[in-house]
Amino acid sequence: MGREISHVMGHLGAAWLERPTREREERTDRLLKNLPLAPDSVVADIGAGTGYFTFPMAKQVPEGRVLAVDIQQEMLNIISARMASEGVSNIQPVLGSERDPGLEPSSVDLILLVDAYHEFAWPREMGIAMARSLKPGGRLVLIEYRAEDPSVPIKRLHKMSVKQALREMEAVGLKLERNGKFLPQQHFMVFRRALP
């Protein structure tokens, strides 16, 4: 659909996801604050990695659950170990594949994708599967580094423009609801599945 696919960040890069400067650089506090969550939401953190966003979201949905989806068992092992050490029970690790996140149809209120979508080897297939997993009216929040901004210090391959995101999300039936401009380097695009 008009772009080159990036390689998946391997589990050996897990420390970069947990770097001490991340909250300041990316304002992850703002990202979490702006997620449209209810206490009983079912959330899928696709490309969950080490669970950097999974664990804070689990606190935001105390009556719901967070599905931590990754294609690397090693990342899910990190999440499972942390769940055990912190006594967290509303997170469910899910081993997905390159073409399917492994989510039930119409089961999820919100999907969060943080700097992961550009790595999908099969974006259309994943997009269809993600859209299918959303409940009617469910939302997909796409966080990607801004391709339109040359000052963002990330390789072009790891960025995405609004135009490209719209093209790919609309192709699987998701409509842009909001494009938040409050993160220093990334887009905060909220897409919605149509109501029946």
ZILINUR-V262728 format. One record per residue. N is the residue number from 1. RES is the residue in one small letter. SS is DSSP state (a for helix, b for strand, c for the rest). PHI is phi in whole degrees, -180 to 180 (* if undefined). D_FIRST is the distance of its C-alpha to the first C-alpha in Angstrom with 2 decimals. Layout:
N/RES/SS/PHI/D_FIRST + N/RES/SS/PHI/D_FIRST
This chain:
1/m/c/*/0.00 + 2/g/c/95/3.76 + 3/r/c/-152/6.01 + 4/e/c/-89/8.78 + 5/i/c/-88/10.11 + 6/s/c/-83/13.71 + 7/h/c/-75/16.66 + 8/v/c/-71/18.42 + 9/m/c/-70/21.49 + 10/g/c/-74/24.39 + 11/h/a/-63/27.46 + 12/l/a/-70/29.43 + 13/g/a/-93/27.69 + 14/a/a/-57/29.03 + 15/a/a/-61/31.56 + 16/w/a/-65/28.96 + 17/l/a/-67/27.77 + 18/e/c/-104/31.43 + 19/r/c/-58/32.41 + 20/p/c/-63/35.20 + 21/t/c/-89/33.53 + 22/r/a/-62/30.36 + 23/e/a/-61/31.77 + 24/r/a/-68/32.97 + 25/e/a/-66/29.86 + 26/e/a/-105/27.34 + 27/r/c/53/29.84 + 28/t/a/-61/29.00 + 29/d/a/-63/32.04 + 30/r/a/-66/30.38 + 31/l/a/-58/27.23 + 32/l/a/-63/29.47 + 33/k/a/-64/31.71 + 34/n/c/-93/28.97 + 35/l/c/-73/27.54 + 36/p/c/-79/28.51 + 37/l/c/-116/30.69 + 38/a/c/-113/33.92 + 39/p/c/-57/36.52 + 40/d/c/-106/35.67 + 41/s/c/-65/31.85 + 42/v/b/-104/29.94 + 43/v/b/-118/27.18 + 44/a/b/-112/24.56 + 45/d/b/-96/23.86 + 46/i/b/-92/20.81 + 47/g/c/81/20.79 + 48/a/c/-62/24.42 + 49/g/c/59/25.53 + 50/t/c/-83/29.19 + 51/g/c/92/29.34 + 52/y/c/-52/29.46 + 53/f/c/-96/28.29 + 54/t/a/-57/29.41 + 55/f/a/-69/33.10 + 56/p/a/-63/33.32 + 57/m/a/-66/31.44 + 58/a/a/-60/33.94 + 59/k/a/-71/36.67 + 60/q/a/-76/34.99 + 61/v/c/-123/34.92 + 62/p/c/-61/38.40 + 63/e/c/-101/38.64 + 64/g/c/-110/35.06 + 65/r/b/-155/33.06 + 66/v/b/-117/30.12 + 67/l/b/-93/28.05 + 68/a/b/-91/27.13 + 69/v/b/-101/24.18 + 70/d/b/-151/23.31 + 71/i/c/-95/22.51 + 72/q/c/-111/25.36 + 73/q/a/-59/28.85 + 74/e/a/-60/30.29 + 75/m/a/-66/28.63 + 76/l/a/-65/29.93 + 77/n/a/-65/33.32 + 78/i/a/-62/33.41 + 79/i/a/-63/32.75 + 80/s/a/-61/35.36 + 81/a/a/-64/37.92 + 82/r/a/-68/37.50 + 83/m/a/-56/37.81 + 84/a/a/-65/41.06 + 85/s/a/-70/42.43 + 86/e/a/-100/41.74 + 87/g/c/67/42.65 + 88/v/c/-90/39.42 + 89/s/c/-117/39.15 + 90/n/c/-105/36.32 + 91/i/b/-118/33.46 + 92/q/b/-125/32.16 + 93/p/b/-67/30.21 + 94/v/b/-132/27.56 + 95/l/b/-85/26.17 + 96/g/c/-93/22.62 + 97/s/c/-126/20.47 + 98/e/c/-67/17.02 + 99/r/c/-112/15.99 + 100/d/c/-153/18.47 + 101/p/c/-74/20.30 + 102/g/c/79/23.44 + 103/l/c/-106/24.24 + 104/e/c/-69/26.27 + 105/p/c/-61/25.03 + 106/s/c/49/26.00 + 107/s/c/-115/27.61 + 108/v/b/-123/26.10 + 109/d/b/-81/26.80 + 110/l/b/-145/24.43 + 111/i/b/-112/21.61 + 112/l/b/-113/21.48 + 113/l/b/-125/18.69 + 114/v/b/-108/20.02 + 115/d/c/50/18.05 + 116/a/c/-121/16.70 + 117/y/a/-57/13.27 + 118/h/a/-64/11.71 + 119/e/a/-93/13.64 + 120/f/c/-67/12.39 + 121/a/c/-68/11.94 + 122/w/c/-127/10.78 + 123/p/a/-62/9.03 + 124/r/a/-67/8.81 + 125/e/a/-62/12.35 + 126/m/a/-65/13.58 + 127/g/a/-61/12.43 + 128/i/a/-63/14.35 + 129/a/a/-65/17.22 + 130/m/a/-66/17.48 + 131/a/a/-60/17.58 + 132/r/a/-65/20.14 + 133/s/a/-77/22.21 + 134/l/b/-73/22.70 + 135/k/b/-67/25.95 + 136/p/b/-54/25.91 + 137/g/b/84/25.51 + 138/g/b/-67/24.23 + 139/r/b/-121/22.08 + 140/l/b/-120/19.27 + 141/v/b/-103/19.81 + 142/l/b/-107/16.96 + 143/i/b/-111/18.51 + 144/e/b/-143/16.57 + 145/y/b/-61/18.08 + 146/r/b/-73/17.66 + 147/a/c/-69/15.55 + 148/e/c/-74/17.51 + 149/d/c/-112/20.74 + 150/p/c/-67/21.78 + 151/s/c/-80/24.82 + 152/v/c/-72/23.03 + 153/p/c/-81/24.25 + 154/i/c/-131/21.23 + 155/k/c/-58/19.19 + 156/r/a/-53/16.00 + 157/l/a/-60/14.10 + 158/h/a/-103/15.53 + 159/k/b/-120/14.65 + 160/m/b/-147/12.16 + 161/s/c/-88/12.61 + 162/v/a/-61/13.53 + 163/k/a/-58/11.28 + 164/q/a/-67/8.08 + 165/a/a/-62/10.01 + 166/l/a/-60/11.03 + 167/r/a/-57/7.83 + 168/e/a/-77/7.12 + 169/m/a/-74/10.91 + 170/e/a/-65/11.81 + 171/a/c/-65/9.76 + 172/v/c/-111/12.23 + 173/g/c/90/15.16 + 174/l/b/-104/15.77 + 175/k/b/-113/17.12 + 176/l/b/-68/17.76 + 177/e/b/-101/21.49 + 178/r/b/-160/22.17 + 179/n/b/-128/20.95 + 180/g/b/-72/23.85 + 181/k/c/-120/24.69 + 182/f/c/-111/27.40 + 183/l/c/-97/25.93 + 184/p/c/-67/26.67 + 185/q/c/-131/23.40 + 186/q/b/-123/20.82 + 187/h/b/-77/19.17 + 188/f/b/-126/20.75 + 189/m/b/-103/18.51 + 190/v/b/-107/20.05 + 191/f/b/-108/18.20 + 192/r/b/-129/20.44 + 193/r/b/-81/20.62 + 194/a/c/-64/22.51 + 195/l/c/-75/26.16 + 196/p/c/-68/27.39
